[in-house]
Amino acid sequence: MARAGRLVRLTAAIIISVVALAGAVRLVGPAETTSSVRRQQTFLRAALEDGAAARAQQQFPEGYFFSYALYGLTAVNLGDRDDARWALTHLESPIAREPFDAGLTPQYGVFYRGWLNYLRGAILSLQPPGALSDLSPQPSGAPSDPDSAALAAAFDRDAAEIAAAFDASPVPFLPAYPGQAWPVDSTVAIASLALHDKLLPPRYDATITRWLSGVRVNLDPATGLMPHTADVDTGAPTAGARGSSQSIIQRFLPEIDTAFARDQYLTFQTKFLSRPLGLGPAIREYPHGTSGPADVDSGPLPLGISFSASVVTLGAARIQGDRSLAAGLANFGEVLGVPVDTLHTRRYAFGLLPIGDAFLAWSKSSHPLVAASPPAQPAPRAALSWWWRVPLLLVFLLVAVAPWVPAVVRRRRRPAS
């Protein structure tokens, strides 16, 4: 019995030490690798084929749409055109449109049309340089690449409809649902116009300029950031800036106007970046000094922190060239997310919430699709030093060593023979 007890204690000590040392490695090692994202995509593809998008739809109104949109955008980031087109076909289906109102302008609302058209443009961005000009009809009357030509035509047609909706609106924030407008949705739609003007003959500079002017006069007065919700008739903020929407806004705004985006990003850092309990970096749902309830957008808010906002801000930091914050959020996420690896897959939180994996894979692989306008913005001054890791590393070290202390003490007390 004594020998069995020693074996159990030894096994437990080894497991505790290995887990603690693995945590330390995750805290300092590279966490945004392409191979890691590809393994996540393999897991997500299987989950989507097993109905994960339909299950996500039961959790929040855009669950189905986001599941495929994020998978498709991540596929674009990895250069996987076929995977991205597979995701797009699901978004163009009746089931993807079902939650949205066909009577809105643009039809089905700015959320659906904006994200959908941005994904179309993102897929077209994978064409080799100059290839888009070859999508026009050939002497035979057929385009050189019928699938890409149809995609380019749909992208161009929907960009025109989106731009017309913004041009006809007296306010910068179009509705996603009847009577409801989230500025983040309009930001994605405008980013799709900026992407259009990079890939195809430009025509929407005036629409984008007008939109930016409207945004600047409808900022949240408490933070100077774009609001979480806005009045569909006046454009005035109806709810102040929040982390769950700001993280996506900060991800797309640099694709529209780099200077305005940098100012907004630095303000966002000041108002929302936190280190709960003095540990790793995370993003608050409500600005410092304020609080509010959790909802379907934010998810649970332990210590006021939004996990979804923290994950998406990783991508925003990458777009902004803020390597210190991107790496910090990624490393801290590796510790808290409990990644589970197989030979071909990776999933976080034991794969219980694939939509969370989809947001993380998209963020870890994010890069700008629209080149920065000159003059190029330098990377922002680091808001986070590498040394935030030290307290957690010490904790992991203590946990790794602690199981062995009793044995060492017993050995030192054992009388010499």
N, C-alpha and C positions, 0 to 999 in steps of 0.2 A: 504494500500500500504506500509506504513511504517513497519507494522508487517511482510508483505511478504518479504520486503527487509532485515529485520533483520534475518528472517529465511534462506534466501539465503546466507547471510554473515556467519551465524553460520554453515550452512552445508559446505560451502567452507572452513571455518577455520578447521572444523573437518577433512575433507578429506585431506587437506594439512598436518595437523599434523600427521595423521595416516600414510600417505605415507612417511613422513620424518622419523618417528619413525621406520617404517618397514625397511627403508634403513639403519638406525643405527643398527637394529638387524641383518640384513644381513651382515653388515660389521664386526660384532664380533662373530656371531654364527657359528656353524659347517656347512661347505658348501660342504663337500665331503661324505655325508652319503649314505649308501647303499640304503636306501628307496628312496632317491631323484633320484639316478641313475635308480632304477627299474621303477619309474614313468616316467622318460625320455624314457626308453626302451619301455614302453607301448605306449607312444605317437609315437615313431619312428616305431614300428611295424605297427601301423595303417597307418602311413604316407607312409611307403614302400609298403604296400599292396594297397595304393591309387596312386602309381606311382611316389613317390618322387625321387626314384633313376633315373628314366628316365628323370625327370625334371632337376635333378642335372647334368646329362650328357650334357644337353644343355648349362650349365654354364661353365664347364671345362672338359677336355678330360677324366679324371678319375672319373668323378662324380658318375656314376653308380657303378663302382667298389668300390670306397671308401665308398659309402653309405652302402653297404652290408658287406664289410670287417670290418668296424669299429663297426657296429652293432654286427657282429659275435664275434669280439674280446672282446667287452664289455660283451656279454653274457658269454664268457669264464671267464672273471673276476668275474662275479656274480655266476658262477657255473651252468649256464643254458645250459647244453649240447645240448638239443633238439633245442633250439633257435639258437645256434651256427651252428649246422648242417643244419638248414633251410637256414641260410645265406650262408653257403658254397655251397649248391646246386645251388644258383643263380650265384655264382662266377665261377663255373665250366661250366656254360652255354655258348652257342655261342654268346649271346648278350654281355656278360661280356668280351669275347675275341675280339669282333669286332674291337675296336680301335687299337689293337696291331698287329704287323707284325709277321706272322707265320714263316718268313724267318730268323728271328734273332736267335742268340745263347745266352742263351737257347731259345727255341721256344717261340714266343710271347714276348720275352724281359724279362729283369731282374726285371722290376717293377711288371709285372703280375705274373711271376713265384715265385718271392720272397715273396710278400705279401700272395699269395694263399697258398704257402707251410708253411709259418709261421702260418697261421690260422689253417691249418691241424694239425700241431704240437701242437698248443695251445689247440685244442679240445682233442687231445690224452693225454695232460697233466692232463685232468680231470679224467682219469682212476685211480682207486685205486692203491696204491703202489703194484707193482708186477703183476698187471693185464696185462701189455703189454707182459709179457713173456708167458701169457696164450693164446695169439692170434695165436699161431702156430697151425697147424692141429692136431686134436685129433685122437685117434685110429680109430674112425669111418670115418676119412678122411675129416671131416668138422671142421672148427675152432669153438671154443667155443662161439665166438661173431662175426658173419659174417660181420656185418656193421663196427665194429671197426677194424677187420682184414683187410678189404678192404681199410679203411682209412689209417691204418698203412702201408700197401703195397704201396699206392699212395704217402704217405709222404716219405717213404724210396726211392722209384723210382725217385721222383722229386728231392730229396736232392742229389742223385747221379748225375743227369743231371746238376743241378746247380753247383755242385762242379767240374764236368768235364769242364764246361764252364769257370769257374775261373781258373782252372789248365791249360787250353789251352791258356788263354789270357796273353799277355805280360804286361797288365796294370790291375790295381785293380778295375776299374770302367767299368762295362759292359753296353751296350746300352739298353735303355728302348724303344727307337724308332730308326729307321735307322739314323745313324750318330749323335745320341744325347745320352749323358750319364749324369746322375745325381748321384753323389756319394751316396746320401741318399738311392737310390733304391738298390744299391749294399750292403749297410749296413743292410737293412732289409733282403736281401737274405742270407747274411753271418750269421745273427742272427738265421735264420731258420736252418742253419747247426749246430750252437752251440746247438740249442734246440734238434735237431736230436741226437746229441751225449750225451745229458742228458737222453733222453727217450729210445733210442735204442742202440745197440752195437756201440761204438764210432769208427769213421773212418776218421773224417775230421779235425783233429787237425793240420795236415800239411798244408791243404788248408787255414785254418783260420790264421795260423801263417804267411804264405806267403802273404796273403791279408793284414794283419796288417803292414807288412814290406813295401809293396807297397804304402799303405796309408801314412805312415810316410814320405816318400820321395816325396809325391805329395800334401802336405798341402798348403793351401792358404798362401803365404809369408807375406801378410799384417796382418793376424790375428793369424796364427799358427793353424787354424781350417781346417776341411775338406771343400773343395770348394763347391760352389753351382752347378756348371757344370764343366765338364772336357772333354778334347779331347779324343775321343774314340780310337785314335791310339797311343797316347803317355801317356795318363793319366794326363797330365799337366793341372792345373787349367785354365779354360777359363772364369770363373766368380767367384769372391771372395765369402767368406762365407756370407750367408744371413739367417735371422731369420726363415723364413718359412721352409727351409730345415734343418737348424741346430736343431730346436726343435725336429724334428723326429729323426735325427741322435742321439741326446742326449738321446732320449727315448730308442733306441735300442742298442746303443754302450755298456752299462753296461752288456748286455746279452752276449757280445763277449769277452771283456777284461776289468775287473773292474778298473785296475790301469790306463790304457790309457784313459778309459772313464772318470775317475775322473779328470785327468789333462785337458782333453778337456772341461769338464763341467765347471770347475772353470774359464777357459779362456773364455768360452761362457758367463758366468755371467758377467765378467769384460767388455766384448766388447758389450753386447747386452741388459743387464738388465737396465731398465730406470724407472723413476718416472715422467711421463709427468705432467707439471704444479705443481710439488711437491706433487702430490696426490698419487694414488695407484701404485703398481708395474705393469709393462708391458714390453713387449719385442719388441725391434726395429727390423725392417726388414733389415736395413743396420747398420754396426757398428757405434759406437759413432764417431763423427767427419766426417762422410760421409753421403751421401744421394743418392737416386736413384728413378727411376720411380716405380709406383705400376704396378702390372701385375696380371695374373690369379692365380699365386702362392701365392702372398701376400695379395690380396684383397686391399681395400682402405687403405691409410696410413696417417691417421690424426696425425699430430705431429711426423710423422715417425714411428708410432706404427703399428705393424701387429697384428690384433686381432687373426688370426689363429695361429700365432707363440706363442702368449701369452697363448692361450688355450692349445696347445700341450705341452708347457713347463711345465704346471702344472703336466702333467703326467711324464715328465722327472724328475722333482723335486721329485716326489713321489718315482720313481725308485731309485734315488740317496739318499733317506733318508733325503732330505732337506725339513723338515716339515715347516719351517718358510716361505720359498718361495712358497711352494705348497699351504699352507693355505692363504697366502697373495693374490696370483693370484686367488684362488677360491673365497675368500671374495670380492675382487674388481670386479670379474666377476659377482657375485650375485647382486651387485649394478648396474653395467652397462648393464647387460644382460636382465633386466626386466623379471624375471621368472613369468610365469603364471601357477598356480596350479589348478587342479581339484581334485576330490577325488582319482582318479586313475592315473592321468597323470601330467607331468610337461614339459613345453616347454619354450624356451628362445626366446627373440625378437619376442614374440607373435606367435612363430611357423612358421615364414615366411621363414626360411632357415633351414630345417631339417638336412642338412649336417653339419651345425654348431653344432646342438644338438648332432649329432653323434660323432664329434670330442670331445666335452666337456664330454659326458658320458664316452667315452673311457679313457680320461685323468683322470677324477675324480675317476675312479675305477682301475687305473693301478697298477700293482704289478709285480715284476720280475717273469718270468717263469723259468729262468735258475739261479740256486743258485750262489751267489757270490763266486768267486774263493778265496781260502785262500792266504794271510791273509785277513780277511774281512775288508773292508774299513769303517772307522767311518764316521758318518754323517759330511758333510762339515760345516765349520764355517758359521753361519747365515749371509747371505748378506743382510738380511732385519730384522729389529727389529719390535716387535709388535706395537711400538709407531707411525708407519707411519699412523695408523688409526686415530690418535687424531685430525688432522686438519679437516678430513671429518666428524668425529663425532661432532665437534663443528659446522660445517656447517649445519648438520642435526638438531642439537639442536636449532640453530638460526631459521632455517626454521620452525621447529615445534612450536616455541614460537611466532614468528613474527605475525601470524594472530590474536593473542589474545592481543597484545600490545595496539591497539587502544581502545579496550573495557576497559582494565585496566586503561588507561589514562583518559577516559571519566568518569569512576566510581570515580577515585580519584579527578577529578575536580568538580564533582557534589556537590553542596552545601549541607551541613548537614541540615536535616529538623528540 
